[in-house]
Amino acid sequence: MEILPFHMDHVPEFFIRKCELELKESPENKVKSIEELRTMLKSDKKINRVNFHEDLLVQYLRRSKYDVKKSFKQIQNCIAVRKKQATLFKKHS
């Protein structure tokens, strides 16, 4: 079974407004928060070699309503679980 990538070229206006109102997401806040989160990730010795895509970082930021420290902690927890339970994440054929 082949898994194809999903590309979405358009975000409905409803979702953009929802992010602005509920998450206080703006282009400026988004860029600033991503940069701050990347800086925190690079300073962490356990995570600094992992290259995170911007889209993934945005998902963590949205989940925490742009609380960068909370997003950082969630990523740390995710990496810790992945290392501790590595067998669960192995690709099986």
ZIRA-V113172 format. One record per pair of residues at least 4 apart in sequence whose ideal C-beta (glycine too) atoms are under 7 Angstrom apart, sorted by the first residue. I is the first residue (numbers start at 1). J is the second residue. D is the distance in whole Angstrom. If there is no record, write none. Layout:
i->[I/I]
j->[J/J]
d->[D/D]
This chain:
i->[11/11/13/14/15/16/17/18/19/19/19/20/20/23/23/23/24/24/25/25/25/26/27/28/29/29/30/30/31/32/33/33/33/33/34/34/34/34/35/36/36/37/37/37/37/37/37/38/39/40/40/40/41/41/41/41/41/42/44/44/46/47/47/47/52/52/54/55/56/57/58/59/60/60/60/60/61/61/63/64/64/64/67/68/69/70/71/72/73/74/75/76/77/78/79/80/81/82/82/86]
j->[15/16/17/18/19/20/21/22/23/25/62/25/26/62/65/66/29/66/29/30/66/30/31/32/33/66/34/58/35/36/37/61/66/68/38/54/57/58/39/40/68/41/57/61/68/71/72/42/43/44/68/72/47/48/52/72/75/48/48/76/79/75/76/79/56/57/58/59/60/61/62/63/64/71/74/75/66/71/74/70/71/74/71/72/73/74/75/76/77/78/79/80/81/82/83/84/85/86/89/90]
d->[5/6/6/6/6/7/6/6/5/4/7/6/7/6/5/6/6/6/6/6/7/7/7/6/6/6/6/7/6/6/6/5/5/5/6/6/5/7/6/7/5/6/6/7/5/6/6/6/6/7/7/5/5/7/7/7/7/5/6/7/7/7/7/6/5/5/6/7/7/6/6/6/7/4/6/6/5/5/7/4/5/7/6/6/7/6/7/6/6/6/6/6/6/6/6/6/6/7/6/7]
